[in-house]
């Protein structure tokens, strides 16, 4: 899934653009920003844990990527985690999985070996035995705002039973704001009103039941800690500077997505929302505004065995 930012997850592509291409284009446009934002520290801690586990048990490192989309997690992590690696990418979109397989051919682990990559086209529910099978590390990116509390807590419980580590990147926390030329947060009553509508829209059913939306990082961290995991977290916001032409198209798509989500939530506010969108798009185009989108990364490592490391 590796879904687009929550504002775009339910937005339809333009009529002339196939949905698969729309999804792939969006994922490609955000991948560099994701890599720049996510926590390299937590990735390093996960790599150290995997190296110790591999040394103790032998065999390849097993990694399952839930909602893998086009494989951005694989591309970021393959060279940063110890090898040999055995990946399984799980997503409901066969076109994105096909793209992930093609792009995986050029990847190498730190020892120069090519990761073994399998794909599994399926939904994430039910959370059955096959979903987490043969994995040391469970990873996901930009996923958990879509799922329910029950599903998230069941996933943590299933991982605990298998002594698996969890590395969840770029979970949106529901916050976003515009930035001025100095990088300082600015907002007015209209921004706050649109953001409140957007946050309510995040919590609508995205296919699994009432979604966690921006509560996802806190819910996951609490479930991990309650299960006895050693939990580390890091704030990993997107920052797009005012006047940066490289990121203007992505920033504009975000504003359109926030508008569309707010409009679905409050269709009677159409005129007001359209005026807000036009004003903020003009500020971005003039180089007067940047934006920030809140995310958080989480790493959960299984409890230390009694009497040992």
Secondary structure, DSSP 8 states (H G I E B T S, - for coil): -----HHHHT----TTS-HHHHHHHHHHHHHHHHHHHS-HHHHHHHHHHHHHHHHHH-S-EEEEEET-TTTHHHHHHTTTS-SSEEEEEEES-HHHHHHHHHHHTT---TTS---EEEEEE--S-S--TTTSTT-SEEEEES-GGGS-HHHHHHHHHHHHHTT-EEEEEEEEEEEEEEE-TTS-EE--HHHHHHHHHHHHHHTSBSSSSB--GGGHHHHHHHHHHHTT-EEEEEE--EEE-TT-GGGHHHHHHHHHHHHHHHHHH-GGGHHHHHHHHHHHHHHHHTT--EEEEEEEEEEEE----TT--
